[in-house]
Amino acid sequence: MINGVTLPPAPRLDIHQALSELPVPLTYEGPCPGGQVGAAYVRWPDGHRSVLTRGPDVSHLLSVARAAGVRTSGRRA
């Protein structure tokens, strides 16, 4: 729960789909041990290693934030 809002569980990461949608060509190196959403080790073009994971979809909160006067980027929900 964050500030009284309960977020839905994060969906499991589809690493191949996620990589295809990124503007940077990351290379999948394998799954991270443990966890619940399927975090994965990836390698950047310059060679450094990172962990790619996924959080919950909070796009439905954008309209709530905008109604409260919070400026958000992107298109209107």
Sequence and secondary structure as in RCSB ss.txt:
>XXXX:A:sequence
MINGVTLPPAPRLDIHQALSELPVPLTYEGPCPGGQVGAAYVRWPDGHRSVLTRGPDVSHLLSVARAAGVRTSGR
RA
>XXXX:A:secstr
 BTTB         HHHHHHHSSS  EEEEE SS SS  EEEE TTS EEEE      TTHHHHHHHTT    SS
  
